[in-house]
């Protein structure tokens, strides 16, 4: 069995949602999955080494200079399948799936599973983020192919399946929902109260501060344009209300900093220090505008916040997670204009958050779903 990626650069998400998944199902379920990754020519050797360091038997190949030419990779994948004798492909994303469909059309493989990570056509329409301009006119057809012409599907949320039904007329039950999960080495250990206090002091905060934190990119779907309306009343309410952005600079963040210079900070944090900084805070920020992209999403940072002992301040209608927050009492689901109702986190509550993440957002928690997936592809 091959797990195929196309045009996905190695990153933290790639490591946890691709490499770690392959390693987990091979070790725990004897799946015999072989990772095949087509990546950009840019920094190819460096990125190839990153992938093979984590998945030693991975096959890492260069794409043609532009992903627009994905069809040329059909022949290469066909050759790999013939040489390895592989008949099944799990394809991550729309382009990888259409490469695999080309190989299946030639009769070389028997089954394809589409690993759907989001509403791709909607995302390109709503946020104008299409990285491959020549594909703009065909992306809806390519996504429809991935959804309707495959034998099985992985969805990151039940809301994504609803999107498939509404947009593409999908009416099958051949799918499994597996959310974005933490790395398998997650231990669920939190710093002591004294360590949290010291980490706060080192970062320029006080023990009695109530700290909201954002960790991630400043991409369009992160909806930074609505930040001021959400957080200005919260910051005015109490001088001990603080916000830390662990991200790149953004004009909307600067606006908050200019108005609340003593309460809002923005700094880039090394990956190795992210968990330590998160764990000293109280609530993670997952505020996004209402869009199809966000309504079907499964943000990786949701589990990351919980893993650091944080509750989550989340917008309504974010994938399956807004309802999850209400059901598990692990944060506040909020509409624009509503009052932010958050509190400082005790060590006991922080530990409860890590227990929730272990139960629902680790690879082990999804073991039965992985079994179901593998059984469906036999």
N, C-alpha and C positions, 0 to 999 in steps of 0.2 A: 504494500500500500504506500502511495506517495502523498505527502502533504506538500502542496504547491503554493508558492507565493510569487507575485510578479510586481515589480516596481515598489516593493516595501523595503525601505532602508532599515538596517539594524538600528534599534533604538531601545529604550526602556520597555516600551509597549511590545515591540517585536520579541524581546527577550522573554517577557512574562507570558505573552499570549500566543507565541509561536514556538520558540525553542523549548520553553518549560513544559508546554503542553505535549510536544513530541516526546520529550524525555519522560514525562509522567506516565503517559499511556503505554509507552514501551516497557517501562520498569514495572508498573503495577498491573497492567493488563496484557502484557506480552503482545502488543499490537503489531509489531514489526513495521512501524511507520518509518519511511525514509524522507527526510526533508529535502526538497528541491527548490532552491531560491534563485530566481532571476533578479539581479540587482543592477543598478546603474554602473556605467563604466567609470564614473567619477569616484575616485578613491576606492576603486574596486578591490585591490589587494588588501587594503586596510579593513574594509568592511567584510570581505570574505573571511579574514582571520577572526574577526569578532564573532561571526556566526559559527565557524568551525571550532572555536574555543569552547562554545557551549554545547554544540551538537557535532561531535567529531566525525560522524559518517555523512554529514550533510553534503549535498552536491550544490555548489554555488557557481552560477554561471552569469556571464555578462548579458545584459539586454542589448539590443541595437540602440544607437544613441538616443532615440526617442521612443517612449512607450507607445506612441501612435502606431508603431510598426510591430505590435504584439503578435500579429499573424505569423511573422517569420519564426516565432518561437514554437509554433505548433510542430514543425518538423523536428526541432531539437528535442522537445518533450517526447515525441513519438519514438525517436531513436533511443532515448533513455528507457522508456517503458519496454521496448523490445529487448534491449540489452539486459535489463533487470528482470524481465518477465513479469512486470507489474500490470495488474488489470483494473486497479481501483485508484482513484485520485480524489483526495479532499482538497478543494481549491479555495484559498482565502481571498475573497474579494471578487469583483466583477471581471476584471481583466484576466486574472488567473483562471477563472472559471471558463471563460470563453476560449482560452488557449486549450484547456482540457476538453472542451466540447469539440474542438477541431480534431483532436486526437481520437475521440470516441467516434466521430463521424467516419473516420478512416477505418474503424473496426479494430483498433489496436487495444483499447481498454473497454471494460464492460460497464462500470459504474462510476458516477461522479457525485460527490457531495459538495454542495455550495455552502461555504462558510461565510454567511452574511454578516457583515460588521456594522451596517447602517443603511440608511436610505440614500443611496449614492446619487441617483438622478435628482432627487429633491435637494440634496446638499449642494450640488453644482448649480441648480437653479436659484436657490435661496441665497447662497453666499458667494456666488461667482468665483469659486475656488478651483475651477477646472484646471488641472495642471497640464492637460494635453488638449490644446485648442481644437485640433482636428477631430476630436472625439465628442465634442459638445453635442453635435447633431445626432450622434448614434448611441450616446450613453444610455438612454432609456431603453433602446432595443437590446443593448448588451446586458443590462440589468434584468430585463424581462426574460432573456434567454437563460440567464443564470438561475432565475427563480423557477421557471416553468419547464426547462428542458433537462433538468438534473434529476437524479434518482432519489436524493435525500438532501436535507438542508439542516444547517446549524443556524440558529438565530440567537442574537445576544439579548433579545427581549421579546415578550409576547406582543408588545406594541409594534415591533418590526414585522411580525407575521401579519398583523392587521393591515399594515401598510402594503404588504405583498398582495393581500386579498383585495384591497380597495383599488390599488393602482394597476395591478397586473392580472386580476381575476384568478389568483391562486385559490384553489379550493380543495387541496389535498391535506392529509394529516401526516405526511412523511417528513417530519421535522422534529428536532429537539431543541429546547431553549437552554443554552449554557451561557451564563453571564461572564463578563470579564472577571478573572480571578487573580488572586495574589500568587507570587512566586512560591514554589513548593518549600522553600527554606524558611518561610514565615514561621516564627516561633510564638508569637502572641505575648511577648514579654514587654513590659512597660517600665520606664524609669521610676525610681522611688520619688516620694514627695520632695525630698531634699534635692534630688537631682533635677527635678522639674523647676524648683525654685531657683537653683543656680543657673540653669539654662536660660531662664527668663531674664535674670540679672545680666548674664553675658550678652543677651540680645537687646538689652536696653529697656526691658519691661519690668513691672513690679509684680509682687506676689498677688496683690489684690486686683490686678487688671483682668478684665474679661476680654479675651482675645479671639477675634475671628481671623481665620487664615485662608488665603487662596494659594493653591499650588498648581501651576500649569502654564499653558501657553496663552497668548493674547489673540488667538485666531477669532475670526468673525463670529462663529457660533457660540463663543464664550460670552457674547452679549455685554461687553463692558459699557456700552452706551447707556444702559439702564442702572448702572451702579449708583450714581449720585442719588437718584430717587429712592432707592432702597436704603442706602446707608447714611445719608445725611441726618435724618431724624435720630437714628441710633447713636451716632457720634455726638449729636447735640445734647442728648439725654444725660450723659454722664461722662466726665473727663477720664474715667477709668475704662471706658469702652474703647478698645483699640482694634485696628485692622492691620494685618501683615500680608502683603502680596509677595509671594515668592515666584516672581515672573519677570519677563522683560518689561520695559517701560511702555506706557500707553497714555494717550492724551487724557483719557477719562480717569486713570489712576492719578495722574498729575493734578487734575482738577481737585480731587479729594485731598491730596497732600497739601496743595496750596491753601485750601480752606481749613484743614484740620492738621496743621503741620506737627503738632505734638501727639497726635493720635494715630496717624496713618504712616506706615513705612512700606517701602518697596525695595527689595534687594534680591539679587540672584544668588542662589544657594547651590553649592556643590551637591551632586546627587547623593554622595555618602552622608551628607549632613541633613538631608531633607526629613527623614523620619524623626531624628532628634528634635528638630525645630517644630515639626508638626505636633509631637507629643507634649510640648509645653503649652499648647494652645487649647482652646475650649470647643470651638465649632469650626468645621470646614465649610467653605463657601462653594455652593454649586447653584449659582443664580444664572438662569438663562432665559432668553425671550421665548415666546411661544412660536414654534416653527415645526414643520414636519421633521426636520433633521433632529431637533432636540426631543420631540415627542416619542421617537423610537430609539433614542440613544441608550447606551450602557456605558457611561463614563467610567474609565478606569480609576479616576480619583475618588469615586464614591467608596470603594473598598479600601483604598489607601488611607482615606480619612478615618474610617472605622478602625483600621488596623493600628493607627496611632492613638487610639482611645478617644477620638473626637466624635461628637454628634455632628449632624450635617444640617446646614441651613440650605434648603433646596427649593427651587421654584415648583409650582404645580405643573403636572403633566411632563415630567422628565422621565421618559421610558417607563419602566416598572418601578422606579425607585421612589417617586413621590409617595405612592401608596405604601410602599415598603416602610418608609420613614414613619408614617402614621401607625401602621400595624405593629411595628416593633418598638415604638417610642424611642427612636434613635435620632431625633432632631426635630426640625420644624419645616413643614411644607408651607410655603408662603406665596401669596399673590402680591403683585405690585400694589403699593398703597397700604398694605397691612402692616401692623406694628410687629417689629422683630421682638420675639419673646424668647430670650436665651438666658442661660445662667452659667456660672462657673461650674466646671466639671470636677466632681470629687474623684478620688482614686478608685472608689468602688464603681462609680458610673463608667469611668474610663475602662475598667476591666470588663464591665458588661458589654461595652462596644466591641472589644476584641473577641469576646465569646460569640457575639453575633456574626462577626466576620468569619470566624473559624467554621461556624455552622453553615453559612450560606455562600461564602465567596472564596473558598480555597479549592484547589484541585481535588482534594479528597472529598469535599462536600458534593462534588459533581461526578463522583465515580460511577454511580448508577446510570447517569445520563451518557457518560462515555461508553459504558457497556452497551447501552441501547443503540448508540450510534454505530459502534463496531459490528453489532449483530445485524443491523439493517444493511450493512454493506457486504456481507458475506455472499 
